[in-house]
């Protein structure tokens, strides 16, 4: 059986979860369900990154005490993802003992290999990024472009990993594996970063400045640098080091999901760390763009255009947010606002998908007492509709990328559009008036019911709650288990099957407040 190990970034807990964090973890869940549908076995992880300076600063400011603060914040992320139906197989916390043991193992191994050097260093540090910056990384005002704050000048003694040792190897690796970073624009960006000599990676922080972290086993005056520590979660989640069978089963199929902000750490630091440890490379890195406020204005509390996942779920539904995210993310920046979600909800979900479902279920109720009529052979035009829908839901199976997610959302809408138009054109309520057309009415209705079934079966990874509800109301047995290894079939609804009374899948939202 094919296996896939899907990871998301682990998120800093210094602030509450927002739409960006919700996005990557939700896409991990969508890709998990799409892979399972195609017959793969999946292990998916997400969670929180709980060490480092900015978490420490936030914990101190909260006055709650470090452990209490970390527990509370990690639980908030978990609750936000649970509400969105993210079915992770493991909730990662870098404060877990097993993870910290793996970090210590890496430190000891690299120290024993003699690849860590201790030296005094002066550099500009951005706490927001938890990274040293070059002046060329800053904007004209000398600020970090992501955090709009000037980095601090730090002079410290620290341990460093010489990235230049494996720089040439990494360039060759990326040239020989052109799809290791997807989409290509980010591969080009990484190759651009590699066209200049790499600075050494500072892998420690003096405890006098940062105490929240894993102490270096060979020097108790220091803790591991938060990024060095966090990246190792991708291995420690599999029981590395120690559980070789699990590592061998999953690691070669590891796919790291992330936004474009963290490609340097994932596509340069991480492969070089792995190389220094003699660990083979994961399978792939998939990169998406940023969510920005409507009109491409960066989200900020001051402007008041921050989209809070919980609020969107309250006003619409978890499936609405999942669908909006899936359908609208691009590899560059994409806009989001409550108003844009409202338009997608009312347009794509209420008017198109929800309306189609409600029409065919109500027609079956009105004309056949909700029992699906028998129709062994469909009329040619109705068969043609079903064939087109089948083709749409079969397309793109087996693909594993963010664009495959967007395309799935688009195909679901296209199939619903097509079926709605078929209902309009054939007008079964008109045909029903003529007794000579009774066979055709049955054929139209059955073809549309089968189309709707296919649309919800295919759309399950995006709309798991709605799809399960709609299918079960159509008397189609559908559970998380049956969603695995799905094969689209033209005909699956048994004649005589009784449809339920649930016809309103999405409620129109007039004013989202
Ligand atoms: N802790 C590190 C990651 C360590 S992984 C070994 C970190 N944390 S973070 O909290 O800043 O999360 C960054 C990630 O959150 C992005 O890569 C992306 O997955 C998600 N997003 C945060 N803001 C986002 C947007 N505005 N838009 C899309 N995704 C964004 O970096």
Boltz pocket constraint, residues with backbone or C-beta under 6 A from the ligand:
constraints:
  - pocket:
      binder: B
      contacts: [[A, 8], [A, 9], [A, 10], [A, 11], [A, 12], [A, 19], [A, 20], [A, 21], [A, 23], [A, 24], [A, 49], [A, 128], [A, 227], [A, 230], [A, 231], [A, 232], [A, 233], [A, 257], [A, 258], [A, 259], [A, 260], [A, 261], [A, 262], [A, 289], [A, 290], [A, 291], [A, 292]]
      max_distance: 6.0
